[in-house]
């Protein structure tokens, strides 16, 4: 297990962005959709900050985790656990299932995979130039 500063810095940047969105943006696009795109990027970067796992398995794991949380919303898990009064539970688990949320998670992971491909290509080109 190696700490990766690059991923952690991206995690912090996305985390601050998410906090700013939560506190100051109350619209019908950025908060519900862009926030969900960013949340899977946030989780991916946090994971990659501490685990040296290849991009595809990490991305797939994060996507499955996001789908599982969304499925918990479908099952009304917050209510089933009698946590309706818990703002933390309502925020972390969520309270309303949406197929569009599933799509936003896929878009977020597609951005991650695309960025990883570009990064890998750039690193290969940089390595070849040094040789």
N, CA, C and O atoms as a printed pandas DataFrame, in Angstrom:
     atom_number atom_name residue_name chain_id  residue_number  x_coord  y_coord  z_coord
0              1         N          UNK        A               1    0.840   -1.178    0.000
1              2        CA          UNK        A               1    0.000    0.000    0.000
2              3         C          UNK        A               1    0.883    1.239    0.000
3              4         O          UNK        A               1    1.651    1.464    0.935
4              5         N          UNK        A               2    0.772    2.034   -1.044
5              6        CA          UNK        A               2    1.523    3.266   -1.160
6              7         C          UNK        A               2    0.576    4.448   -1.219
7              8         O          UNK        A               2   -0.472    4.393   -1.863
8              9         N          UNK        A               3    0.960    5.513   -0.539
9             10        CA          UNK        A               3    0.152    6.733   -0.588
10            11         C          UNK        A               3    0.465    7.451   -1.892
11            12         O          UNK        A               3    1.630    7.695   -2.208
12            13         N          UNK        A               4   -0.577    7.789   -2.649
13            14        CA          UNK        A               4   -0.407    8.456   -3.929
14            15         C          UNK        A               4   -0.890    9.898   -3.792
15            16         O          UNK        A               4   -2.089   10.157   -3.694
16            17         N          UNK        A               5    0.061   10.830   -3.787
17            18        CA          UNK        A               5   -0.257   12.252   -3.587
18            19         C          UNK        A               5   -1.120   12.814   -4.711
19            20         O          UNK        A               5   -2.013   13.625   -4.462
20            21         N          UNK        A               6   -0.859   12.387   -5.947
21            22        CA          UNK        A               6   -1.613   12.905   -7.099
22            23         C          UNK        A               6   -3.106   12.623   -6.928
23            24         O          UNK        A               6   -3.933   13.526   -7.055
24            25         N          UNK        A               7   -3.442   11.373   -6.641
25            26        CA          UNK        A               7   -4.851   11.020   -6.479
26            27         C          UNK        A               7   -5.457   11.694   -5.256
27            28         O          UNK        A               7   -6.625   12.083   -5.271
28            29         N          UNK        A               8   -4.658   11.833   -4.190
29            30        CA          UNK        A               8   -5.181   12.458   -2.984
30            31         C          UNK        A               8   -5.467   13.942   -3.216
31            32         O          UNK        A               8   -6.456   14.470   -2.707
32            33         N          UNK        A               9   -4.618   14.606   -3.970
33            34        CA          UNK        A               9   -4.863   16.019   -4.286
34            35         C          UNK        A               9   -6.119   16.179   -5.135
35            36         O          UNK        A               9   -6.904   17.103   -4.921
36            37         N          UNK        A              10   -6.307   15.283   -6.093
37            38        CA          UNK        A              10   -7.531   15.326   -6.895
38            39         C          UNK        A              10   -8.737   15.056   -6.009
39            40         O          UNK        A              10   -9.767   15.717   -6.135
40            41         N          UNK        A              11   -8.608   14.069   -5.099
41            42        CA          UNK        A              11   -9.681   13.788   -4.142
42            43         C          UNK        A              11  -10.034   15.044   -3.352
43            44         O          UNK        A              11  -11.212   15.378   -3.223
44            45         N          UNK        A              12   -9.027   15.746   -2.820
45            46        CA          UNK        A              12   -9.294   16.953   -2.028
46            47         C          UNK        A              12   -9.968   18.034   -2.868
47            48         O          UNK        A              12  -10.879   18.710   -2.391
48            49         N          UNK        A              13   -9.531   18.200   -4.104
49            50        CA          UNK        A              13  -10.130   19.193   -4.989
50            51         C          UNK        A              13  -11.595   18.857   -5.267
51            52         O          UNK        A              13  -12.460   19.730   -5.194
52            53         N          UNK        A              14  -11.868   17.602   -5.582
53            54        CA          UNK        A              14  -13.252   17.191   -5.854
54            55         C          UNK        A              14  -14.093   17.274   -4.580
55            56         O          UNK        A              14  -15.257   17.673   -4.630
56            57         N          UNK        A              15  -13.509   16.898   -3.438
57            58        CA          UNK        A              15  -14.229   16.980   -2.167
58            59         C          UNK        A              15  -14.634   18.425   -1.870
59            60         O          UNK        A              15  -15.780   18.690   -1.504
60            61         N          UNK        A              16  -13.697   19.350   -2.027
61            62        CA          UNK        A              16  -14.021   20.767   -1.793
62            63         C          UNK        A              16  -15.097   21.242   -2.756
63            64         O          UNK        A              16  -15.987   21.999   -2.369
64            65         N          UNK        A              17  -15.023   20.808   -3.997
65            66        CA          UNK        A              17  -16.044   21.153   -4.987
66            67         C          UNK        A              17  -17.405   20.623   -4.558
67            68         O          UNK        A              17  -18.406   21.335   -4.634
68            69         N          UNK        A              18  -17.440   19.369   -4.105
69            70        CA          UNK        A              18  -18.706   18.769   -3.649
70            71         C          UNK        A              18  -19.279   19.526   -2.449
71            72         O          UNK        A              18  -20.487   19.746   -2.371
72            73         N          UNK        A              19  -18.417   19.920   -1.520
73            74        CA          UNK        A              19  -18.877   20.673   -0.349
74            75         C          UNK        A              19  -19.452   22.020   -0.780
75            76         O          UNK        A              19  -20.507   22.434   -0.299
76            77         N          UNK        A              20  -18.753   22.698   -1.686
77            78        CA          UNK        A              20  -19.250   23.982   -2.177
78            79         C          UNK        A              20  -20.590   23.823   -2.892
79            80         O          UNK        A              20  -21.491   24.646   -2.727
80            81         N          UNK        A              21  -20.714   22.773   -3.676
81            82        CA          UNK        A              21  -21.996   22.497   -4.347
82            83         C          UNK        A              21  -23.093   22.266   -3.306
83            84         O          UNK        A              21  -24.189   22.815   -3.418
84            85         N          UNK        A              22  -22.794   21.458   -2.302
85            86        CA          UNK        A              22  -23.802   21.148   -1.274
86            87         C          UNK        A              22  -24.226   22.392   -0.496
87            88         O          UNK        A              22  -25.398   22.538   -0.148
88            89         N          UNK        A              23  -23.284   23.280   -0.227
89            90        CA          UNK        A              23  -23.593   24.454    0.580
90            91         C          UNK        A              23  -24.216   25.604   -0.201
91            92         O          UNK        A              23  -25.072   26.321    0.317
92            93         N          UNK        A              24  -23.784   25.780   -1.448
93            94        CA          UNK        A              24  -24.155   27.008   -2.147
94            95         C          UNK        A              24  -24.942   26.843   -3.446
95            96         O          UNK        A              24  -25.456   27.827   -3.979
96            97         N          UNK        A              25  -25.045   25.640   -3.957
97            98        CA          UNK        A              25  -25.740   25.467   -5.235
98            99         C          UNK        A              25  -27.066   24.760   -4.987
99           100         O          UNK        A              25  -27.107   23.644   -4.469
100          101         N          UNK        A              26  -28.132   25.424   -5.362
101          102        CA          UNK        A              26  -29.469   24.867   -5.148
102          103         C          UNK        A              26  -30.256   24.982   -6.457
103          104         O          UNK        A              26  -31.265   25.681   -6.542
104          105         N          UNK        A              27  -29.763   24.278   -7.460
105          106        CA          UNK        A              27  -30.391   24.352   -8.770
106          107         C          UNK        A              27  -30.912   22.980   -9.191
107          108         O          UNK        A              27  -30.952   22.044   -8.393
108          109         N          UNK        A              28  -31.304   22.879  -10.444
109          110        CA          UNK        A              28  -31.861   21.626  -10.944
110          111         C          UNK        A              28  -30.887   20.836  -11.812
111          112         O          UNK        A              28  -31.268   19.820  -12.394
112          113         N          UNK        A              29  -29.633   21.285  -11.908
113          114        CA          UNK        A              29  -28.671   20.545  -12.725
114          115         C          UNK        A              29  -27.376   20.228  -11.977
115          116         O          UNK        A              29  -27.017   19.062  -11.816
116          117         N          UNK        A              30  -26.681   21.266  -11.523
117          118        CA          UNK        A              30  -25.355   21.063  -10.923
118          119         C          UNK        A              30  -25.438   20.168   -9.701
119          120         O          UNK        A              30  -24.732   19.164   -9.609
120          121         N          UNK        A              31  -26.287   20.524   -8.779
121          122        CA          UNK        A              31  -26.361   19.741   -7.539
122          123         C          UNK        A              31  -26.803   18.295   -7.767
123          124         O          UNK        A              31  -26.124   17.381   -7.302
124          125         N          UNK        A              32  -27.913   18.055   -8.463
125          126        CA          UNK        A              32  -28.348   16.657   -8.587
126          127         C          UNK        A              32  -27.553   15.826   -9.591
127          128         O          UNK        A              32  -27.368   14.626   -9.383
128          129         N          UNK        A              33  -27.081   16.439  -10.670
129          130        CA          UNK        A              33  -26.448   15.636  -11.716
130          131         C          UNK        A              33  -24.925   15.726  -11.675
131          132         O          UNK        A              33  -24.248   14.701  -11.593
132          133         N          UNK        A              34  -24.388   16.926  -11.731
133          134        CA          UNK        A              34  -22.932   17.075  -11.689
134          135         C          UNK        A              34  -22.385   16.552  -10.365
135          136         O          UNK        A              34  -21.306   15.960  -10.326
136          137         N          UNK        A              35  -23.123   16.770   -9.291
137          138        CA          UNK        A              35  -22.701   16.250   -7.983
138          139         C          UNK        A              35  -22.567   14.738   -7.997
139          140         O          UNK        A              35  -21.630   14.199   -7.408
140          141         N          UNK        A              36  -23.486   14.043   -8.658
141          142        CA          UNK        A              36  -23.422   12.578   -8.747
142          143         C          UNK        A              36  -22.296   12.114   -9.671
143          144         O          UNK        A              36  -21.679   11.079   -9.421
144          145         N          UNK        A              37  -22.026   12.863  -10.728
145          146        CA          UNK        A              37  -20.885   12.540  -11.590
146          147         C          UNK        A              37  -19.600   12.650  -10.774
147          148         O          UNK        A              37  -18.726   11.785  -10.839
148          149         N          UNK        A              38  -19.506   13.727  -10.009
149          150        CA          UNK        A              38  -18.285   13.976   -9.229
150          151         C          UNK        A              38  -18.104   12.989   -8.078
151          152         O          UNK        A              38  -16.969   12.684   -7.711
152          153         N          UNK        A              39  -19.189   12.486   -7.504
153          154        CA          UNK        A              39  -19.046   11.634   -6.327
154          155         C          UNK        A              39  -18.306   10.336   -6.648
155          156         O          UNK        A              39  -17.531    9.855   -5.821
156          157         N          UNK        A              40  -18.529    9.758   -7.834
157          158        CA          UNK        A              40  -17.795    8.535   -8.168
158          159         C          UNK        A              40  -16.326    8.845   -8.465
159          160         O          UNK        A              40  -15.450    8.023   -8.196
160          161         N          UNK        A              41  -16.061   10.023   -9.016
161          162        CA          UNK        A              41  -14.669   10.449   -9.219
162          163         C          UNK        A              41  -13.998   10.631   -7.869
163          164         O          UNK        A              41  -12.850   10.228   -7.683
164          165         N          UNK        A              42  -14.703   11.232   -6.935
165          166        CA          UNK        A              42  -14.208   11.428   -5.572
166          167         C          UNK        A              42  -13.840   10.094   -4.918
167          168         O          UNK        A              42  -12.746    9.947   -4.372
168          169         N          UNK        A              43  -14.745    9.137   -4.975
169          170        CA          UNK        A              43  -14.505    7.831   -4.355
170          171         C          UNK        A              43  -13.340    7.122   -5.043
171          172         O          UNK        A              43  -12.493    6.529   -4.375
172          173         N          UNK        A              44  -13.294    7.180   -6.371
173          174        CA          UNK        A              44  -12.216    6.552   -7.125
174          175         C          UNK        A              44  -10.859    7.133   -6.704
175          176         O          UNK        A              44   -9.920    6.385   -6.433
176          177         N          UNK        A              45  -10.763    8.444   -6.651
177          178        CA          UNK        A              45   -9.491    9.078   -6.291
178          179         C          UNK        A              45   -9.101    8.773   -4.848
179          180         O          UNK        A              45   -7.919    8.604   -4.547
180          181         N          UNK        A              46  -10.083    8.702   -3.958
181          182        CA          UNK        A              46   -9.783    8.339   -2.569
182          183         C          UNK        A              46   -9.223    6.921   -2.512
183          184         O          UNK        A              46   -8.222    6.667   -1.842
184          185         N          UNK        A              47   -9.868    6.015   -3.208
185          186        CA          UNK        A              47   -9.414    4.623   -3.261
186          187         C          UNK        A              47   -7.988    4.534   -3.805
187          188         O          UNK        A              47   -7.134    3.865   -3.223
188          189         N          UNK        A              48   -7.741    5.209   -4.920
189          190        CA          UNK        A              48   -6.429    5.163   -5.560
190          191         C          UNK        A              48   -5.358    5.896   -4.750
191          192         O          UNK        A              48   -4.165    5.693   -4.978
192          193         N          UNK        A              49   -5.772    6.747   -3.808
193          194        CA          UNK        A              49   -4.810    7.429   -2.937
194          195         C          UNK        A              49   -4.096    6.453   -2.021
195          196         O          UNK        A              49   -2.949    6.673   -1.632
196          197         N          UNK        A              50   -4.784    5.375   -1.681
197          198        CA          UNK        A              50   -4.245    4.446   -0.683
198          199         C          UNK        A              50   -4.001    3.035   -1.197
199          200         O          UNK        A              50   -3.271    2.271   -0.566
200          201         N          UNK        A              51   -4.594    2.675   -2.323
201          202        CA          UNK        A              51   -4.429    1.328   -2.856
202          203         C          UNK        A              51   -3.835    1.370   -4.252
203          204         O          UNK        A              51   -4.276    2.141   -5.104
204          205         N          UNK        A              52   -2.836    0.541   -4.475
205          206        CA          UNK        A              52   -2.226    0.450   -5.800
206          207         C          UNK        A              52   -2.975   -0.617   -6.598
207          208         O          UNK        A              52   -2.510   -1.746   -6.755
208          209         N          UNK        A              53   -4.136   -0.228   -7.090
209          210        CA          UNK        A              53   -4.988   -1.134   -7.851
210          211         C          UNK        A              53   -5.108   -0.568   -9.268
211          212         O          UNK        A              53   -5.123    0.647   -9.464
212          213         N          UNK        A              54   -5.191   -1.462  -10.244
213          214        CA          UNK        A              54   -5.279   -1.025  -11.632
214          215         C          UNK        A              54   -6.575   -0.242  -11.857
215          216         O          UNK        A              54   -7.561   -0.443  -11.149
216          217         N          UNK        A              55   -6.562    0.653  -12.850
217          218        CA          UNK        A              55   -7.719    1.534  -13.069
218          219         C          UNK        A              55   -9.039    0.810  -13.342
219          220         O          UNK        A              55  -10.063    1.175  -12.765
220          221         N          UNK        A              56   -9.039   -0.205  -14.208
221          222        CA          UNK        A              56  -10.307   -0.864  -14.545
222          223         C          UNK        A              56  -10.965   -1.538  -13.346
223          224         O          UNK        A              56  -12.155   -1.323  -13.116
224          225         N          UNK        A              57  -10.237   -2.345  -12.573
225          226        CA          UNK        A              57  -10.891   -2.944  -11.395
226          227         C          UNK        A              57  -11.346   -1.897  -10.378
227          228         O          UNK        A              57  -12.406   -2.038   -9.769
228          229         N          UNK        A              58  -10.545   -0.848  -10.199
229          230        CA          UNK        A              58  -10.937    0.211   -9.258
230          231         C          UNK        A              58  -12.196    0.914   -9.745
231          232         O          UNK        A              58  -13.122    1.149   -8.968
232          233         N          UNK        A              59  -12.228    1.250  -11.036
233          234        CA          UNK        A              59  -13.390    1.942  -11.602
234          235         C          UNK        A              59  -14.642    1.072  -11.505
235          236         O          UNK        A              59  -15.713    1.552  -11.134
236          237         N          UNK        A              60  -14.500   -0.196  -11.838
237          238        CA          UNK        A              60  -15.642   -1.107  -11.759
238          239         C          UNK        A              60  -16.124   -1.259  -10.315
239          240         O          UNK        A              60  -17.328   -1.273  -10.059
240          241         N          UNK        A              61  -15.190   -1.372   -9.377
241          242        CA          UNK        A              61  -15.557   -1.483   -7.968
242          243         C          UNK        A              61  -16.308   -0.259   -7.468
243          244         O          UNK        A              61  -17.300   -0.380   -6.749
244          245         N          UNK        A              62  -15.829    0.920   -7.851
245          246        CA          UNK        A              62  -16.505    2.159   -7.453
246          247         C          UNK        A              62  -17.897    2.233   -8.080
247          248         O          UNK        A              62  -18.857    2.626   -7.418
248          249         N          UNK        A              63  -18.005    1.859   -9.341
249          250        CA          UNK        A              63  -19.307    1.886  -10.010
250          251         C          UNK        A              63  -20.288    0.920   -9.341
251          252         O          UNK        A              63  -21.447    1.266   -9.114
252          253         N          UNK        A              64  -19.828   -0.274   -9.030
253          254        CA          UNK        A              64  -20.698   -1.243   -8.349
254          255         C          UNK        A              64  -21.102   -0.749   -6.961
255          256         O          UNK        A              64  -22.237   -0.956   -6.530
256          257         N          UNK        A              65  -20.176   -0.099   -6.268
257          258        CA          UNK        A              65  -20.488    0.480   -4.957
258          259         C          UNK        A              65  -21.568    1.558   -5.096
259          260         O          UNK        A              65  -22.519    1.590   -4.316
260          261         N          UNK        A              66  -21.418    2.437   -6.089
261          262        CA          UNK        A              66  -22.409    3.498   -6.314
262          263         C          UNK        A              66  -23.772    2.894   -6.651
263          264         O          UNK        A              66  -24.806    3.360   -6.172
264          265         N          UNK        A              67  -23.756    1.850   -7.483
265          266        CA          UNK        A              67  -25.013    1.169   -7.808
266          267         C          UNK        A              67  -25.633    0.551   -6.553
267          268         O          UNK        A              67  -26.852    0.584   -6.383
268          269         N          UNK        A              68  -24.802   -0.009   -5.679
269          270        CA          UNK        A              68  -25.308   -0.621   -4.446
270          271         C          UNK        A              68  -25.962    0.426   -3.539
271          272         O          UNK        A              68  -27.006    0.168   -2.939
272          273         N          UNK        A              69  -25.351    1.593   -3.444
273          274        CA          UNK        A              69  -25.942    2.669   -2.640
274          275         C          UNK        A              69  -27.276    3.096   -3.247
275          276         O          UNK        A              69  -28.250    3.318   -2.528
276          277         N          UNK        A              70  -27.312    3.208   -4.569
277          278        CA          UNK        A              70  -28.559    3.579   -5.239
278          279         C          UNK        A              70  -29.634    2.502   -5.018
279          280         O          UNK        A              70  -30.807    2.817   -4.818
280          281         N          UNK        A              71  -29.223    1.247   -5.057
281          282        CA          UNK        A              71  -30.157    0.151   -4.799
282          283         C          UNK        A              71  -30.681    0.210   -3.358
283          284         O          UNK        A              71  -31.843   -0.103   -3.101
284          285         N          UNK        A              72  -29.813    0.615   -2.422
285          286        CA          UNK        A              72  -30.249    0.798   -1.031
286          287         C          UNK        A              72  -31.331    1.868   -0.953
287          288         O          UNK        A              72  -32.247    1.776   -0.136
288          289         N          UNK        A              73  -31.222    2.879   -1.804
289          290        CA          UNK        A              73  -32.261    3.910   -1.860
290          291         C          UNK        A              73  -33.559    3.315   -2.403
291          292         O          UNK        A              73  -34.645    3.624   -1.912
292          293         N          UNK        A              74  -33.439    2.469   -3.407
293          294        CA          UNK        A              74  -34.615    1.797   -3.972
294          295         C          UNK        A              74  -35.343    0.985   -2.900
295          296         O          UNK        A              74  -36.572    0.920   -2.881
296          297         N          UNK        A              75  -34.559    0.364   -2.007
297          298        CA          UNK        A              75  -35.129   -0.450   -0.932
298          299         C          UNK        A              75  -35.562    0.376    0.278
299          300         O          UNK        A              75  -36.010   -0.177    1.282
300          301         N          UNK        A              76  -35.427    1.702    0.182
301          302        CA          UNK        A              76  -35.762    2.601    1.303
302          303         C          UNK        A              76  -35.006    2.216    2.566
303          304         O          UNK        A              76  -35.587    2.145    3.649
304          305         N          UNK        A              77  -33.717    1.970    2.424
305          306        CA          UNK        A              77  -32.903    1.492    3.545
306          307         C          UNK        A              77  -32.909    2.443    4.739
307          308         O          UNK        A              77  -32.945    2.001    5.887
308          309         N          UNK        A              78  -32.874    3.741    4.471
309          310        CA          UNK        A              78  -32.874    4.714    5.575
310          311         C          UNK        A              78  -34.122    4.527    6.438
311          312         O          UNK        A              78  -34.037    4.540    7.666
312          313         N          UNK        A              79  -35.271    4.354    5.801
313          314        CA          UNK        A              79  -36.509    4.155    6.553
314          315         C          UNK        A              79  -36.538    2.786    7.224
315          316         O          UNK        A              79  -36.973    2.662    8.368
316          317         N          UNK        A              80  -36.077    1.762    6.517
317          318        CA          UNK        A              80  -36.078    0.407    7.088
318          319         C          UNK        A              80  -35.197    0.314    8.330
319          320         O          UNK        A              80  -35.473   -0.461    9.245
320          321         N          UNK        A              81  -34.122    1.124    8.346
321          322        CA          UNK        A              81  -33.236    1.151    9.514
322          323         C          UNK        A              81  -33.691    2.180   10.548
323          324         O          UNK        A              81  -33.029    2.396   11.563
324          325         N          UNK        A              82  -34.836    2.811   10.269
325          326        CA          UNK        A              82  -35.402    3.830   11.156
326          327         C          UNK        A              82  -34.422    4.989   11.391
327          328         O          UNK        A              82  -34.247    5.463   12.513
328          329         N          UNK        A              83  -33.790    5.426   10.293
329          330        CA          UNK        A              83  -32.815    6.514   10.373
330          331         C          UNK        A              83  -33.299    7.782    9.672
331          332         O          UNK        A              83  -32.487    8.629    9.298
332          333         N          UNK        A              84  -34.619    7.920    9.489
333          334        CA          UNK        A              84  -35.152    9.072    8.779
334          335         C          UNK        A              84  -34.749   10.394    9.423
335          336         O          UNK        A              84  -34.620   11.406    8.734
336          337         N          UNK        A              85  -34.554   10.392   10.717
337          338        CA          UNK        A              85  -34.201   11.628   11.431
338          339         C          UNK        A              85  -32.709   11.946   11.357
339          340         O          UNK        A              85  -32.283   13.034   11.745
340          341         N          UNK        A              86  -31.920   10.998   10.860
341          342        CA          UNK        A              86  -30.473   11.197   10.773
342          343         C          UNK        A              86  -30.104   11.884    9.471
343          344         O          UNK        A              86  -30.208   11.300    8.393
344          345         N          UNK        A              87  -29.667   13.142    9.588
345          346        CA          UNK        A              87  -29.258   13.886    8.395
346          347         C          UNK        A              87  -28.065   13.200    7.731
347          348         O          UNK        A              87  -27.970   13.174    6.504
348          349         N          UNK        A              88  -27.158   12.647    8.532
349          350        CA          UNK        A              88  -25.987   11.951    7.984
350          351         C          UNK        A              88  -26.411   10.729    7.169
351          352         O          UNK        A              88  -25.927   10.535    6.053
352          353         N          UNK        A              89  -27.298    9.912    7.706
353          354        CA          UNK        A              89  -27.764    8.717    6.993
354          355         C          UNK        A              89  -28.501    9.110    5.719
355          356         O          UNK        A              89  -28.315    8.490    4.672
356          357         N          UNK        A              90  -29.333   10.138    5.808
357          358        CA          UNK        A              90  -30.079   10.586    4.631
358          359         C          UNK        A              90  -29.139   11.125    3.558
359          360         O          UNK        A              90  -29.409   10.978    2.366
360          361         N          UNK        A              91  -28.036   11.750    3.975
361          362        CA          UNK        A              91  -27.074   12.302    3.018
362          363         C          UNK        A              91  -26.197   11.211    2.415
363          364         O          UNK        A              91  -25.999   11.174    1.201
364          365         N          UNK        A              92  -25.673   10.327    3.253
365          366        CA          UNK        A              92  -24.738    9.300    2.781
366          367         C          UNK        A              92  -25.455    8.228    1.971
367          368         O          UNK        A              92  -25.021    7.890    0.870
368          369         N          UNK        A              93  -26.533    7.697    2.500
369          370        CA          UNK        A              93  -27.254    6.624    1.815
370          371         C          UNK        A              93  -28.209    7.203    0.771
371          372         O          UNK        A              93  -28.382    6.642   -0.311
372          373         N          UNK        A              94  -28.814    8.315    1.110
373          374        CA          UNK        A              94  -29.790    8.917    0.203
374          375         C          UNK        A              94  -31.170    8.351    0.454
375          376         O          UNK        A              94  -31.343    7.369    1.177
376          377         N          UNK        A              95  -32.148    8.995   -0.161
377          378        CA          UNK        A              95  -33.526    8.595    0.125
378          379         C          UNK        A              95  -34.387    8.341   -1.103
379          380         O          UNK        A              95  -35.516    7.867   -0.979
380          381         N          UNK        A              96  -33.872    8.647   -2.279
381          382        CA          UNK        A              96  -34.723    8.440   -3.451
382          383         C          UNK        A              96  -33.938    7.815   -4.604
383          384         O          UNK        A              96  -32.922    8.344   -5.053
384          385         N          UNK        A              97  -34.435    6.694   -5.056
385          386        CA          UNK        A              97  -33.821    5.980   -6.173
386          387         C          UNK        A              97  -34.093    6.737   -7.473
387          388         O          UNK        A              97  -35.165    7.312   -7.657
388          389         N          UNK        A              98  -33.101    6.727   -8.371
389          390        CA          UNK        A              98  -33.280    7.355   -9.676
390          391         C          UNK        A              98  -32.416    6.650  -10.715
391          392         O          UNK        A              98  -31.220    6.445  -10.513
392          393         N          UNK        A              99  -33.040    6.288  -11.824
393          394        CA          UNK        A              99  -32.276    5.702  -12.928
394          395         C          UNK        A              99  -31.287    6.714  -13.489
395          396         O          UNK        A              99  -30.219    6.338  -13.973
396          397         N          UNK        A             100  -31.632    7.980  -13.428
397          398        CA          UNK        A             100  -30.733    9.021  -13.936
398          399         C          UNK        A             100  -29.464    9.075  -13.089
399          400         O          UNK        A             100  -28.379    9.333  -13.610
400          401         N          UNK        A             101  -29.594    8.833  -11.791
401          402        CA          UNK        A             101  -28.398    8.774  -10.938
402          403         C          UNK        A             101  -27.459    7.665  -11.403
403          404         O          UNK        A             101  -26.241    7.837  -11.414
404          405         N          UNK        A             102  -28.030    6.537  -11.782
405          406        CA          UNK        A             102  -27.208    5.429  -12.283
406          407         C          UNK        A             102  -26.428    5.885  -13.521
407          408         O          UNK        A             102  -25.248    5.570  -13.677
408          409         N          UNK        A             103  -27.104    6.625  -14.392
409          410        CA          UNK        A             103  -26.446    7.140  -15.594
410          411         C          UNK        A             103  -25.335    8.126  -15.231
411          412         O          UNK        A             103  -24.263    8.099  -15.837
412          413         N          UNK        A             104  -25.581    8.990  -14.252
413          414        CA          UNK        A             104  -24.537    9.950  -13.860
414          415         C          UNK        A             104  -23.313    9.232  -13.299
415          416         O          UNK        A             104  -22.186    9.682  -13.507
416          417         N          UNK        A             105  -23.521    8.120  -12.588
417          418        CA          UNK        A             105  -22.382    7.348  -12.083
418          419         C          UNK        A             105  -21.577    6.756  -13.235
419          420         O          UNK        A             105  -20.346    6.756  -13.208
420          421         N          UNK        A             106  -22.276    6.254  -14.238
421          422        CA          UNK        A             106  -21.596    5.697  -15.419
422          423         C          UNK        A             106  -20.799    6.800  -16.126
423          424         O          UNK        A             106  -19.665    6.574  -16.547
424          425         N          UNK        A             107  -21.388    7.978  -16.253
425          426        CA          UNK        A             107  -20.681    9.102  -16.881
426          427         C          UNK        A             107  -19.432    9.455  -16.075
427          428         O          UNK        A             107  -18.365    9.675  -16.649
428          429         N          UNK        A             108  -19.558    9.509  -14.759
429          430        CA          UNK        A             108  -18.405    9.812  -13.906
430          431         C          UNK        A             108  -17.290    8.792  -14.069
431          432         O          UNK        A             108  -16.118    9.158  -14.157
432          433         N          UNK        A             109  -17.650    7.517  -14.110
433          434        CA          UNK        A             109  -16.643    6.459  -14.282
434          435         C          UNK        A             109  -16.057    6.518  -15.687
435          436         O          UNK        A             109  -14.871    6.240  -15.864
436          437         N          UNK        A             110  -16.851    6.871  -16.684
437          438        CA          UNK        A             110  -16.324    7.034  -18.051
438          439         C          UNK        A             110  -15.282    8.156  -18.084
439          440         O          UNK        A             110  -14.269    8.044  -18.775
440          441         N          UNK        A             111  -15.527    9.219  -17.350
441          442        CA          UNK        A             111  -14.547   10.307  -17.248
442          443         C          UNK        A             111  -13.261    9.791  -16.600
443          444         O          UNK        A             111  -12.164   10.094  -17.068
444          445         N          UNK        A             112  -13.395    9.021  -15.535
445          446        CA          UNK        A             112  -12.234    8.446  -14.854
446          447         C          UNK        A             112  -11.427    7.567  -15.805
447          448         O          UNK        A             112  -10.209    7.709  -15.910
448          449         N          UNK        A             113  -12.112    6.661  -16.495
449          450        CA          UNK        A             113  -11.427    5.735  -17.407
450          451         C          UNK        A             113  -10.753    6.510  -18.533
451          452         O          UNK        A             113   -9.618    6.212  -18.904
452          453         N          UNK        A             114  -11.454    7.510  -19.080
453          454        CA          UNK        A             114  -10.863    8.337  -20.127
454          455         C          UNK        A             114   -9.634    9.082  -19.642
455          456         O          UNK        A             114   -8.623    9.143  -20.342
456          457         N          UNK        A             115   -9.717    9.650  -18.448
457          458        CA          UNK        A             115   -8.578   10.373  -17.881
458          459         C          UNK        A             115   -7.406    9.433  -17.623
459          460         O          UNK        A             115   -6.252    9.802  -17.842
460          461         N          UNK        A             116   -7.696    8.222  -17.158
461          462        CA          UNK        A             116   -6.630    7.245  -16.909
462          463         C          UNK        A             116   -5.958    6.845  -18.224
463          464         O          UNK        A             116   -4.738    6.690  -18.269
464          465         N          UNK        A             117   -6.740    6.675  -19.296
465          466        CA          UNK        A             117   -6.167    6.324  -20.598
466          467         C          UNK        A             117   -5.276    7.446  -21.104
467          468         O          UNK        A             117   -4.177    7.189  -21.594
468          469         N          UNK        A             118   -5.733    8.680  -20.992
469          470        CA          UNK        A             118   -4.937    9.827  -21.430
470          471         C          UNK        A             118   -3.656    9.922  -20.598
471          472         O          UNK        A             118   -2.574   10.160  -21.135
472          473         N          UNK        A             119   -3.791    9.733  -19.289
473          474        CA          UNK        A             119   -2.627    9.779  -18.401
474          475         C          UNK        A             119   -1.617    8.689  -18.744
475          476         O          UNK        A             119   -0.414    8.946  -18.769
476          477         N          UNK        A             120   -2.098    7.474  -19.009
477          478        CA          UNK        A             120   -1.202    6.367  -19.356
478          479         C          UNK        A             120   -0.495    6.650  -20.673
479          480         O          UNK        A             120    0.702    6.391  -20.798
480          481         N          UNK        A             121   -1.216    7.174  -21.650
481          482        CA          UNK        A             121   -0.618    7.489  -22.950
482          483         C          UNK        A             121    0.426    8.584  -22.797
483          484         O          UNK        A             121    1.511    8.493  -23.370
484          485         N          UNK        A             122    0.104    9.617  -22.028
485          486        CA          UNK        A             122    1.042   10.709  -21.798
486          487         C          UNK        A             122    2.297   10.199  -21.094
487          488         O          UNK        A             122    3.410   10.586  -21.448
488          489         N          UNK        A             123    2.117    9.332  -20.099
489          490        CA          UNK        A             123    3.272    8.769  -19.379
490          491         C          UNK        A             123    4.141    7.929  -20.305
491          492         O          UNK        A             123    5.367    7.989  -20.225
492          493         N          UNK        A             124    3.518    7.145  -21.182
493          494        CA          UNK        A             124    4.293    6.331  -22.149
494          495         C          UNK        A             124    5.079    7.233  -23.088
495          496         O          UNK        A             124    6.258    6.988  -23.344
496          497         N          UNK        A             125    4.432    8.275  -23.602
497          498        CA          UNK        A             125    5.105    9.178  -24.504
498          499         C          UNK        A             125    6.251    9.893  -23.809
499          500         O          UNK        A             125    7.319   10.072  -24.394
500          501         N          UNK        A             126    6.035   10.304  -22.560
501          502        CA          UNK        A             126    7.066   10.978  -21.786
502          503         C          UNK        A             126    8.249   10.031  -21.541
503          504         O          UNK        A             126    9.407   10.430  -21.660
504          505         N          UNK        A             127    7.947    8.790  -21.203
505          506        CA          UNK        A             127    8.985    7.782  -20.965
506          507         C          UNK        A             127    9.782    7.519  -22.236
507          508         O          UNK        A             127   11.006    7.407  -22.183
508          509         N          UNK        A             128    9.108    7.418  -23.376
509          510        CA          UNK        A             128    9.769    7.189  -24.657
510          511         C          UNK        A             128   10.662    8.342  -25.048
511          512         O          UNK        A             128   11.725    8.125  -25.628
512          513         N          UNK        A             129   10.253    9.582  -24.742
513          514        CA          UNK        A             129   11.058   10.757  -25.051
514          515         C          UNK        A             129   12.339   10.778  -24.222
515          516         O          UNK        A             129   13.383   11.222  -24.700
516          517         N          UNK        A             130   12.263   10.304  -22.993
517          518        CA          UNK        A             130   13.428   10.282  -22.115
518          519         C          UNK        A             130   14.441    9.218  -22.526
519          520         O          UNK        A             130   15.626    9.335  -22.216
520          521         N          UNK        A             131   13.980    8.189  -23.217
521          522        CA          UNK        A             131   14.855    7.066  -23.592
522          523         C          UNK        A             131   15.796    7.445  -24.704
523          524         O          UNK        A             131   16.599    6.620  -25.141
